[in-house]
Amino acid sequence: MAAPKKGRSASAQSRPGRSLALILIAIVALTGGMFLSGHSTPRLGIDLAGGTSITLEAKNEPGQPNAINKTNMNTAVDIMNRRVNGLGVSEAEVQTQGDRNIIVNIPKGTNSKQALAQVGTTAKLYFRPVLVTEVSGKAATASPSPSASSSDSSKDKATDKATGKATSSSSATPSATATSQGRAVTDALKADATPSGSASAKSSASTAATPAPSGSVDPATAKLQAQYAALDCTDKAVRAKAGDGVKATDPTVACGQNSSGQWQKYVLGPAEVSGTDIKSAAAVFDTQSAAGWKVTMDFTSGGSKKFADITGKLAKNQSPQNQFAIVLDGEVVSDPYVSQALTGGNAEISGSFTQTEAQDLANMLKYGALPLTFKAASVTTVTAALGGEQLHAGLIAGAIGLGLVIIYLVVYYRGLSIIAIASLMVSAILTYVLMALLGPAIGFALNLPAVCGAIVAIGITADSFIVFFERIRDEIREGRSLRPAVERAWPRARRTILVSDFVSFLAAAVLFIVTVGKVQGFAFTLGLTTLLDVVVVFLFTKPLMTILARKKFYASGHSWSGLDPKRLGAQPPLRRTRRASAPVDTKEA
């Protein structure tokens, strides 16, 4: 008689301890990582931990009386949502309220204050040429003075990205650098390329500190000079009103902080490039030089041409008129200078940035272009009192549901309930540890819908055990002993479990993609626990069942094992019957 072939099932049956050891090692490693990281509890959402709620009111821009419409409001919501979540703050809610209001709810967390500061900067993003700049203060001169303007030695330097060589000298002061792939443009800056207001402001930069006669400049330029002279950027109220109501096509005044933390005031020319011309921006670490963190930008086809034109003009100017200011919400967030045209369609701003500074600037560039101007109508603190009560009620409901499931398992499956309860405990531990680790890793925040998703997962996990147990009991009813019944039942139960979990995971994935806000928390938790169900059933439930099937209590079909053949109505063991032979003709014999 030929020896039976040893297949995969036989190998898996003989070594269930490996699977149990693997999942126990994973639990110990994840739990140790949770405590070592200092995040032993899951991060909570705004409904459980409280946070900040901001009401933003849309404003019509000059010359665009019909800008407030459903399309622009929805676009603004999408950009704001990406902006706050781009900082790693998950579970932030951004939604419209009425025709012109947007509500932004930001939960407490590691980056909540940072996101709060970012979401407040909701105006459009512009690249404007710098005409005049100086350190701001109440003792500012009456008109722009060359001596007060920045020089190349204290500002930014321009380098050729292709060669990595500096095209002008720089000081040791940390600064940003604008670079780009492509050839330098040799065209000189034309005198009539700037509107008259900007040209006049440029002229004022080269005059003495004495105010120019009123008849030598047009009224618009005189007004701009007066605004610049009176601008005190150290005053928050004055700073907030700088440039209010100014069109993108007009010169303006603005404020910004330099690398020393001092407030700088500027006269800026008309916007040459807008935030909508930026395709993408990212903060990356430069391993090829000592510059450290830098911000890379990719422009659209139209934006690339605009950027090449403005940098080509600025490259021919003297400081500070070879700088361009990146202006967001009326504030200059960066002002690198250039010494050549940047024509490659992509550029980078590099220097002595910290990681946080580089990421902040990248987010401003990437998500700074909004189709409307918004004003913060109210900023309120949200308490977690109501959410805490709901969480308490939800946990009570979850405990009651879990208790009912355990009672059902004990009454119906008896000894098999030990395997199911142990599997539920393993699944609960893995779920808790992963939620705690995902908080600092991806910004996952546990909110009330996410708690509901975890409670629903109890039923999904218990259903997988029931499928496996019923398959085993079916094999016993057919007259097989326990050990072969477990191995024969597993392939059939495995297919059913995988199909069921795939459907649940697919539903969770679709729900996560097509929804926003708190519903995503429910979908994420449901999908995570569904994946964990597969892991637990394959690496814990099945191996544990294989080991216990070798024990006398289960193998003998004890009445409290849940596998008693008599209680299950088992048939007698299947036996082969000899086929009746044909009658023999004695005469022929």
Sequence and secondary structure as in RCSB ss.txt:
>XXXX:A:sequence
MAAPKKGRSASAQSRPGRSLALILIAIVALTGGMFLSGHSTPRLGIDLAGGTSITLEAKNEPGQPNAINKTNMNT
AVDIMNRRVNGLGVSEAEVQTQGDRNIIVNIPKGTNSKQALAQVGTTAKLYFRPVLVTEVSGKAATASPSPSASS
SDSSKDKATDKATGKATSSSSATPSATATSQGRAVTDALKADATPSGSASAKSSASTAATPAPSGSVDPATAKLQ
AQYAALDCTDKAVRAKAGDGVKATDPTVACGQNSSGQWQKYVLGPAEVSGTDIKSAAAVFDTQSAAGWKVTMDFT
SGGSKKFADITGKLAKNQSPQNQFAIVLDGEVVSDPYVSQALTGGNAEISGSFTQTEAQDLANMLKYGALPLTFK
AASVTTVTAALGGEQLHAGLIAGAIGLGLVIIYLVVYYRGLSIIAIASLMVSAILTYVLMALLGPAIGFALNLPA
VCGAIVAIGITADSFIVFFERIRDEIREGRSLRPAVERAWPRARRTILVSDFVSFLAAAVLFIVTVGKVQGFAFT
LGLTTLLDVVVVFLFTKPLMTILARKKFYASGHSWSGLDPKRLGAQPPLRRTRRASAPVDTKEA
>XXXX:A:secstr
       HHHHHHH HHHHHHHHHHHHHHHHHHHHHTT  S  B HHHH EEEEEEEEE BTTBTT  SHHHHHH
HHHHHHHHHHHTT TT EEEEETTTEEEEEEESSTTHHHHHHHHH  S EEEEEEEEEEE  TT  SS  GGGS 
 TTTS   B TTT  BSS   SS   EEEESS        GGGS HHHHHHHHHHTS SS   GGGS HHHHHHH
HHHHH  TTSHHHHHHTTTT  TTS EEEEEE TTS EEEEEE   SEEGGGEEEEEEEEESSSTTEEEEEEEE 
HHHHHHHHHHHHHHTTS TTTTBEEEEETTEEEE  B SS   SSEEEEEEEE HHHHHHHHHHHHH   SSEEE
EEEEEEE SHHHHHHHHHHHHHHHHHHHHHHHHHHHHHTTHHHHHHHHHHHHHHHHHHHHHHHHHHH   B HHH
HHHHHHHHHHHHHHHHHHHHHHHHHHHTT  HHHHHHHHHHHHHHHHHHHHHHHHHHHHHHHHH  THHHHHHHH
HHHHHHHHHHHIIIIIHHHHHHHTTSHHHHTT TTTT  HHHHT                TTT 
